[in-house]
Amino acid sequence: MGERSGEPWPAPAKLNLMLRVLGRRADGYHRLQTVFQFIDRGDRLSFEVRKDGRILRSSDLPGVPEASDLTVRAARLLQERSGCGLGADLHLEKRLPVGGGLGGGSSDAATTLVALNRLWGTGLATDRLAEIGLALGADVPVFVRGLAAWGEGVGEHLTPLDLPQPWYLVLVPECAVSTAAVFADRDLTRNSTAITIADFVSGDDGNDCLEVVRRRYPPVAEALDWLSQHARGRLTGTGACVFAAFAEEVAACAVLDRVPPGTGAFVARGVNRSPLL
């Protein structure tokens, strides 16, 4: 059929360490301030180059039709924008929860862009790939660039940050959060004042979506309440996942061992440079 990419390509998860909603733009999107950090856990993708130009998905993603799959859309958009006549078989090994606030779909799209740019020999620069990624979703550029960052705009204006790299315990509540529903909620705070990177470093790291998500999704509230008995529990993005930071892996694992049965959870290391790089 064609050239295999060899080892699977990583599509790491991210955590939002802070999220402020500053206002709503004329196009309906919200102006944000946020901080992205990667963790060393994620999905994995494999690619096989096709000579016939077709983009085919070889793995089924329940509830996600092929036409709306971000990996398929990313491949087709790269084809269109680069004028490349090659195609690919895409295989996704899904390890991250859908609707968890870990950026799985955006990361999958970014990895598809970066991998096929190399495998197809299209030679597009990182800035161009990030620009293409933005058409797929506001979080895609940070995954393309692969560096922990301060994000503004809808999250696409990025300033790399050198952050502490703690161990995180992440809980995965039994629900999928609709980001659109959270941002459409009438009670969402939309007029937070802008802060600086120095403010964040000094501890101003709240999440404006927290109270809306707690009200709309009781499993998230329960997970946060449980986690907060053991460490400082926080929400990533609009959730559903919640997390706490620990200086040592052994401390995170000690709390992991106490997570109530039936609750998904894992420990991962925070990293400032994406495994994709």
C-alpha positions, 0 to 999 in steps of 0.5 A: 500500500505504501510507506509505514511511519514506523513507531507510533506517533505520540499525541500527548494530553494537556492540562489547563493550569488556569482559565479566565474568560475575559469576554465574548467576541463578535463571532461568538468565541470567547476571549481567554487567558490560559496556561497549557502544560503537557503530560506524558500520557496520551493517544498514539497514531500510526500512518501508512502513506497511500499513493492514491490520495485517499484518506482512510481511518482504520480504527473506529471511534464510537460516536465519531463519524469519519467525516467529523474525526479530527484526524481525518479532517486534519489530513484532508486539510493538509492535503488541500493547503499543501497541494499534496496528492498523497493519501494515508491510512490513519490508525488511532489508539485512543487512550484519552477520554472524550470530553475530558478536557485533556485535549485528546482530539486537538492533540490527535489533529496536531500529531496528524499534521506534524506526522503527515507533513514529514511523511508526505514531504510537504515541508511546511514550517511550524508556523504554517502548520499551527495556522492550519491547525487553528482552522480545526480548533483553538487548542490545536496550535499549542500541540503543533508547537509542542511547548508549555505556554501562556495562551490568549485570544481563543487560546492560539496566541502562545508565549512559551513558559518554563513551568515546574514539572510536577507529578499529577494525579488525574481523575476521570469522572464518568461523564463527558462535558460539552465545552459548547454547553459550558460556554453557552451557560448563562451563569458563566463568568465572562468578564474577568479582568486580564492578569499577567504571567507574573500574577499566574506564577504568584498563584492566581490560577483559578478556572472561570468554568469551575462553578458552571461545570460543578453545577451541570455535572455532579460526577465532576463535583464529586470527584473534585470534592474527593480529591480536595480531601487529599490535595488541591483539586483543580479542573482542566479546561471545561473538564470533566477531568480534575487533577492535583499536583504532587512534588513526588511520584510516590505521593501521587501514587499513594493518593491514587491507591485510595481513589474510590472503586469505579473512578478512572484515575492515573498518574502522569508527569507534567512536561514542558516539551511535548513528546511529539517533538 
